[in-house]
Amino acid sequence: APAEINLGEVVRHTEDDMTIVECFDPANDRCAISRACRLRGVLGEALAAWLAVLDRYTLADLVENERALVRLLL
C-alpha cells in the first residue's frame, strides 16, 4: 500500500551507493586533503538530513492529489 512505502527506504534500496564525494569511500579515497578537509563532515550531515526528510514521507503523501496529477499527464 502506498502509505506503507517510505521514501527514505526507497532511496536507500534503489541507490547503489551514497558516495557523493570520493572521501566517503575510504577504500577509494585519493584526495590529498582528506585528513584536514571539513567538507566530508558537512556533506555527511547534509546527506543525513536529506534522508531524514525523506523518512518523514510515504508514497501516499506524493500522490494524495491524484486527480490533479492525472489531469496534467493526459
N, C-alpha and C positions, 0 to 999 in steps of 0.2 A: 504494500500500500504506500502511496506517495508520502503519507505522514510518518512513515517508518524509515524513510530513506534520508539519512543525514548527509548534508552536503560536504561536511568536513571528511566524513568517512569515504564518500565517493572520490574526493580528490586524493586522499591518501592511498586508495586502492587502484586508482587509474594512473597516477603519476609514477613512473618508474623510479624517479629519484628527485629529491628536493634540493639537490646540489645546485644552488643558484649562483654560487661562486666557487672557484677552484678550491679554496681553503676549507670548504665544508667537507671535503673528502680528503682526510689526511694521507691516504694511500697515493693520491694523485696530486697532492699539493706541491707545486713547483715555484710558488710565489716567493720571491726573495724577502718580502717584508711581513710575511705571515705572523711571525713571532711578536712583532711590535704593532701590527695593524689592528685597529679597533673596528674595522668595517664588518668583520665576521660576526662580532657580537651584536652590532646594530642590525645587520640583516637577519641574524638568527632570531632576534627579538621581533622584528617585523614579520618574519615568516610565522612565528608562533602566534602573533596577534591576528594575522590573516586567517590562519586555521581556526583560531578561537571564534572569530566572527562566523565563519562557515559552519562551525559546530552548533551554532545557535539556530540554524535554519534547516528545514527539510524541503524535499521536492514539492510537497504540498504548498509551502509558502510561495514558491516560484510560480505556481500555476493556479493560484486562487482566483485570478482574473481570466479564467479560461476563455470566456466568450470574447473578450477584447483581443486576446492573443489569436484566437481562431480567425476573427474578422481581419486582422492585419495580415494573416498568412494566406488568405483566399484571394 
